[in-house]
Amino acid sequence: MTDKVSLPQLMREDFPGGEVKVLRESGSTDAYRRFEVSYPSGRLTITGVLFRPRGAGPFPGVVFAHGHIDTDIYVTGQGLKREQDRLAREGYVVLHTDYRGHAGSSPIPEGTEEDESRLGYTRDTINAVQAMKRLPYVDPDRTALLGRSMGGGVVMNALVAQPGLVRVGVAYASVSSDIVDNINRWAVPSRPDEVARLYRQYGDPETEPEFWDGLSARTYFDRIEVPLQMHHGTNDESCPIRWAYTTRDLLEGAGVRQRLWVYPGEQHAFGPQWDLSIRRVIGFLDRHLA
């Protein structure tokens, strides 16, 4: 296995955290202040948006990991606007990471296999948590991760790579916890030449299963130390519900405290039942971050 391109590599790395720098204030309301910010992730600079509830604090904090959005059209803070507003109004500091290669962040370094591995996005998310914990109005002992779609996979990666990083995790309409499922679903039809190159370099999942296992969060579910709440619609047209059922069963088998909420008829973006889902998220966060 090429160990540097693996979740075990993230398990060995240190994430000391850095300063959240305010770039500008925009979109503030009577309930919270909204800032465009940046923070360090290794040698890179990552942009994002920060929501600070009105008041003195200290507040609990949640880092948001967004789903896949074409980098050509992505703008800072895109992808979780409903959740940002709702949690900030409930008294949570929210730091939404743009990830490397998005908005004003540093470009993705060459040779990192980021298009498929998401290891860099996971690093950026872990570093966002550590940076958020250093804010004077955030209680560093009351933090969480919330990810949507691809970001759900990033959350699972972070939980296995750095156990105890946060108190709880939330995954909305998540991708599979097996990287091979995700490659077959999206990369094979849209980027066949890139997949062929990866298979030549690292071996395909049949000939080199250990390499691909090393990039799949489910391989390391027994490392997760905190509760994980999941939300998934039965009519999800992007991430099949069967992925959520399999992930739930594997988490349960690994002894992870987990709950999968299933929404009959709901699709990937969550529409009619979104309000129910976010109330469940807030209840979950309130219980564990009180």
KEVOPA-363146 format. One record per residue: x, y, z of N, C-alpha, C in turn. Coordinates in steps of 0.1 Angstrom, whole numbers, plus 5000, padded with zeros to 4 digits. Layout:
XYZXYZXYZ
...
***
This chain:
500849885000500050005000500950125000
500550224992501250354992500750435004
501550425015500950465028500750615029
501450695021501250835023499850885017
499350795008497950825003497050725010
496750765023495950675031495450745043
494350695049493850745062494850725073
495650605073496650595084497650705084
497950765072498850885072498250995080
496951025078496351125086496351095101
496350965104496350925118497650965125
498750965117500050995122500351145122
499651225115499951365114499451445126
500151565129499751655139498951765133
497951815140497151925136497052025147
498052115148498152205159497152315159
496552345148495552455147496252585144
495552685139496152815136495052915138
495453035134494553155137493553165126
492253195130491253225121491353375118
491553415106491753555103490453605096
489953715101488753775095489153855082
488553825071488753905059487854015057
486553995060485554095059484254045066
483354135069482054105075481054125065
480154035063479054045053477953955057
476653995055475553905057475153895071
475553975080475253965094473753995096
473153945107471753965110471654005125
470454015130470254055144470553935153
470653815147470953695156472453665156
473153695145474553655145475353745135
476653745137477553815128478153715118
478353745106478853655095480153715090
481153635090482453685085483053595074
483653645064484453565055485853565061
486453445062487653415070488653335062
489853325068490753225063491453165075
492153045073492852975084493852885077
494952845084495952765078495652615079
496052545068495952395068497252345063
498152315072499552285067500152415061
500652395049501252515042500252595034
499052545034497952605026497152705034
496552795027495552885033494152855028
493252825037491852785034490952895038
489952925029488953025032487652955036
486753035041485452985046484653105052
483553065058482653165064482453125079
482453225087482253205102481053275107
480253205114479053265120479253275135
479053395141479253405155477953465161
477253385170475953435176476253565184
475253645184475353765192475453725207
476153795215476353765229477853735232
478053705245479453695250480053555248
479153455248479753315248480253275262
481153175263481553095251480453005246
480552985232479552905225480052765221
479252675219479652545212479852585198
480752505191481052525177480952405168
480552425156480352325146481152355133
481952265129482552285115481752215105
481452285094480652235083481652185072
481352065066482052015055481052005043
481152085033480152085022480351965012
479351945004479351844994480051894981
480051804971480751834959480051944951
480752054948480252154939481452194930
481152204917482252234908483052354912
484352344913485152454918485052574909
484652564896484552674887483352764891
482352714898481152794902481052814917
481852734924481752744939482152884944
481352934953481653064960481753034975
482453114982482753094996481453065004
481452965013480352935021479252865015
479352815002478252754995477952614999
476652584999476352445001475552405013
475552485023474852455036474252575042
473652665034473152795039472052775049
471152685046470052665056470552625070
471452535069472052485082472852585089
473652665081474452775087473552865095
472452915089471553015095470852955107
470352835106469652775117470452745129
471652695127472552665139473052785145
473352885137473853015143472753075151
471553075147470353125154470153045167
470552925167470352835179471552855189
472452945186473552975195474852895193
475052845181476252775177477152855168
478452865172479452915162479552815151
479452865139479652775127480852825119
481752725116482852755106482652665095
482352715083482152645071483452655063
484152535061485352535053485052525038
485752605031485652595016486452475010
487452425017488452335013489452395003
490552325002491552364992491052364978
491552454970491052454956489752514953
489052564964487752624963487852774967
487052854961486852994964488253064965
488653124976489853194978490953104984
490752974985491752894992492952864982
494052814988495152774980494852664971
495452654959495252544950495552414956
494952304950495252174954496652134949
497552094958498952054954498851944944
499751944935499851834925500251704931
499751594926500251464930499651414943
498551474947497951434960496651344958
496251314946495151234943493851284950
493751414951492651474959491251444952
491251444939489951424932489251304937
489951194941489251074946489451054961
490651084966490951044980490251124990
490051254988489451354997490351365010
491551325010492451335021492751475024
492951555014493251695016492051775022
490851745017489651805023489451765038
489851635041489851595054490851675063
492051695058492951775065492451915068
491851975057491352105059490252115069
489452005070488352005080488851985094
489851895096490451885109491052015113
491852075104492452205108491452315111
490252305104489252405108488752385122
488552255126488152235140489252295150
490452265147491552305156491652465156
491452525145491452675144490252725152
489052665150487852715157488052705172
488652595177488852585191489652695197
490452765189491252865195490553005196
489353015190488653135191488253165205
488353285210488153305225486653285229
485753295219484353285222483753145219
484653045217484252905214484752825226
483852735231484252645241484952525234
486252505236486952395228486452255232
485852245243485352115247483952075242
483352175235482052155229481952175214
482552085207482652105192482051985185
481652005172481051895164481451915150
481251815142481451815127480051785121
479751855110478551825102478951835088
478651725080478951715066477851665058
477851715045476751685036477351615024
476751505020477051435007478551405008
479351454999480851435000481351465014
480851575019481251625033480851525043
479851435041479551335051480751235051
481251205039482451115039483651175045
483851315043484951385050484751375065
483551385070483351375085483751245090
483351135083483751005087485250985087
485851035076487351035075487951095088
487451215091488051295102487851215115
486751155117486451085130487350965132
487650895121488550775122490050825123
490350935116491750975116492251045129
491251115135491651185147490551165158
490551045164489451015174489551125185
488351165189488251255200488451405195
488551425182488651565177487551645181
486351595180485051665184484251575193
483151625198482251545207481251465199
480851505187479851435179480051465165
479451375156479451405142478051385136
477851455125476551455118476851435103
476151345097476351315082474951325075
474851415066473651435058473851375044
472951275040472951225026474351195022
475051115030476451095028476751005017
477951025011478550925002478850795009
479250695002479650575008480850585017
480950495027482150485035483150395029
482850345017483850265009484150344996
485450384995485850474984485550414970
485550274970485350214957483950234952
482950234961481550274957481550404951
482250504957482150644952482850654938
484050584937484750594924483850524913
483250414916482350354906481150434902
480650514912479450594910479750714902
480850784904481150914898482350914889
483450864894484750874886484750794874
484250664875484350574863483550634851
482350684853481650734842482150874837
482650954846482951094842484451114840
485351034846486751054845487450924843
487050844832487650714830489150714828
489650814822491150814820491850834833
491250914842491950934855491850804863
490750734863490550614870491550514865
491750504851492750414845494150444850
494450574851495750614856495950564871
494950584879495050544893495250394894
494450324886494650174887496050134882
496550194872497950164868498950194879
498750304886499750344896499550264909
498350244913498150184927497550044926
497150004914496449874914494949894915
494149804909492649824910492149754923
490949774926490449724939490549574941
490549494929490649354930492049304932
493049374926494449324927495149384939
494749504943495349574955494249624965
493549534970492449584979492949654991
494149634996494649695008494749845006
495149884994495350034991493950104992
492950044986491650104986490950095000
491249985007490749985021491350095029
492650135026493350235034492750375031
491850385021491250515018489750515022
489250405028487850385031487650395046
486850495051486650515065486150385072
485350305065484750185072485750095077
486950095070488050005075488450035089
488250155094488750195107487650245116
486350205113485250245122485450215137
486250115140486450085154487350195161
487850295154488550405160487650515164
486450515159485550625163485150625177
485250735184485050735198483750815202
483150885192482050975195480750935188
479550975192478350945185478251005172
477650935162477450985149475950975145
475351085141474051085137473951105121
473151025115473051025100471651045096
471451115084470151145078470251115064
469251035059469250995045467850975040
467551015028466250995021466250865013
465050805013464950675006464950694991
464650814986464750844972465950934968
466950924976468250994972468750944959
468751044949469051004935470651014933
471351064943472751074941473550964950
473150954962473850864971472750764976
472750644970471750544973471550514988
470350494992470050465006470750345011
471050245002471650125006473050155012
473750265007475050295013474850335028
473750405031473550445045473250325054
472450235048472150115056473450035059
474350015049475549945051476450015061
476650145059477450215069476950205083
475650215084475050205098475350065104
475149955096475449825101476849805105
477749865097479249845100479649925112
479050045113479250125126478750045138
477549995137477049915148477949795152
478449725141479249615143480649655150
481049775147482349825153482149885167
480849885172480549935185480450085186
480250155175480050305174478650335178
478550435187477150495190476650565178
475550525172475150585159473650575158
473050665150471650665147471450715133
470750625125470450665111468950705111
468650825107467250865105466950855090
465950785087465550755073464250835070
464250905058463150995055462450935042
461350875043460650815032460350925021
460750895009460450974998461351094996
462251125006463151245005464251214996
464651324988465751314979467051364985
468051374976469351414981469451554987
468751644982468851784986468051814999
467151725002466251745014465351865012
464051835010463051945008462051945019
460851875017459751875027460151835041
461151745043461451695056462751755062
463251865055464451925060464251975074
463152045076462952105090462952005101
462251885098462351775108463751735110
464451725099465851675101466751765109
466551895106467451995114467052005128
465751985131465351985145465951865152
466051755145466751635151468251665153
468851735144470251765145470451855157
469651955159469852055170469551975183
468651895184468451815196469651725199
470151665189471351585191472551665196
472751785190473851865194473651925208
472451965211472152015224472351915235
472051785232472251685242473751665245
474551665235475951625237476851735239
476451865235477251975237476752075248
475852025256475252115266476352145277
***
